[in-house]
Amino acid sequence: MPTLLLTRKDVDGLLDMKATIEVVEQAFRDWALGRASMPVKAYLILERGDFRAMPAALPGAVGVKWVNVHPQNPSRGLPTVMATMIYNDPQTGYPLAIMDATDITAYRTGAAAAIASKYLARKDSVTLGIVGAGRQAQTQLLAHAALFDFRLVKVYDIVAEAVQRFVQSFPRYRIQASSLEDTVASDIVCTVTPARAPIVKKEWVRPGTHINAIGADAEGKEELEPDVLKGARVVVDDLRQASLAGEINVPVSQGLFRVDEVYASLGDIVIGRKPGRHDAKAVTIFDSTGLAIEDVAVARLVYEQAKQRGDYLEVDLVGS
Ligand SMILES: NC(=O)c1ccc[n+]([C@@H]2O[C@H](COP(=O)([O-])OP(=O)(O)OC[C@H]3O[C@@H](n4cnc5c(N)ncnc54)[C@H](O)[C@@H]3O)[C@@H](O)[C@H]2O)c1
């Protein structure tokens, strides 16, 4: 029986943002309805970065992603985040595919944030602010642009060239290099940096803003002043992971925010168990740690597309 081997280029040619948003939203639905299985991701901490092992099962699909975060990698010409996915047959465990999941990670992270914005941001949102102009920033823009019609996108990065590269990558959009404060003064704000101390100040956040806090996805990382969380409607992708590794992890460990102050999980809002935005002036925050169910959902999409199109490398991995 063959195992498909899909390179980053293969996967890139098979990914589609609209389809990614659909399957990721379905994964949140399945998770909230108890139809998925996902242990908390396991971290392996190294001197210069870390690895995470992320297994999950959805109805009819199962797999595991092995992903790193090495923030100094761009200076070596490598992505900060790279990933490999093993996608298996849930009936037999057979490895159906081994695929690069670097862009699966970026697409599903953008998709999860855009889904959160769909339920939590004001419907009349016309400005998008992106803090940190690296790889994840690109798919934040792509995913949000699939659901919103922005008049202006504002971008800030501590590295000026990163902003320039970002602007050049998206000639079709009206993107403005902005100060950090001005970027935060947007209807929807996505923070996508590896910061380990707060960079977004409470006084900059306007009433009615929705923030997707994406960058903090490991213990000790945070991007928002803890005061930003206070009084905001905080929604997590998964409470277990968010308490240990999400935007709330540092404030919780310092006693500045309590886990029971979290309003809901995104899945609860997607299935209608809890309402999303309730008032035009509320500040809402989506604390994203990144879920293995998102990866498995997108891996299935990629695998099915690859099987349909054919012509990808197959190996007899297990043999007989
Ligand atoms: N929540 C999730 O699901 C998820 C998924 C993937 C990555 N991440 C996290 O997102 C973050 C970004 O990942 P990436 O792949 O885009 O990395 P990247 O290295 O491609 O980009 C990060 C960018 O942030 C900029 N930056 C660093 N510190 C900054 C600061 N204080 N202010 C403004 N800009 C700053 C860097 O210059 C760089 O351009 C990482 O922390 C990563 O772990 C989260």
The ligand as an ORCA input file, in Angstrom:
! r2SCAN-3c Opt
* xyz 0 1
  N      -1.205     30.480     17.765
  C      -0.811     29.718     16.776
  O      -1.527     28.838     16.321
  C       0.546     29.947     16.178
  C       0.896     29.287     14.999
  C       2.135     29.543     14.410
  C       3.018     30.431     15.026
  N       2.661     31.040     16.197
  C       3.546     31.997     16.853
  O       3.468     33.218     16.113
  C       4.678     33.937     16.263
  C       5.165     34.398     14.898
  O       5.452     33.285     14.073
  P       6.005     33.510     12.562
  O       6.081     32.162     11.958
  O       5.225     34.574     11.888
  O       7.459     34.056     12.874
  P       8.362     34.999     11.946
  O       9.730     34.930     12.523
  O       8.158     34.660     10.526
  O       7.747     36.460     12.192
  C       7.752     37.119     13.433
  C       7.881     38.594     13.174
  O       7.688     39.286     14.420
  C       8.620     40.363     14.453
  N       8.803     40.786     15.841
  C       9.556     40.195     16.804
  N       9.412     40.872     17.959
  C       8.574     41.909     17.709
  C       8.056     42.972     18.503
  N       8.387     43.099     19.787
  N       7.227     43.872     17.922
  C       6.894     43.755     16.605
  N       7.369     42.781     15.796
  C       8.183     41.856     16.349
  C       9.869     39.813     13.801
  O      10.721     40.843     13.365
  C       9.270     38.996     12.645
  O       9.136     39.760     11.469
  C       5.649     32.997     16.999
  O       5.629     33.345     18.373
  C       5.025     31.628     16.823
  O       5.363     30.744     17.861
  C       1.445     30.821     16.775
*
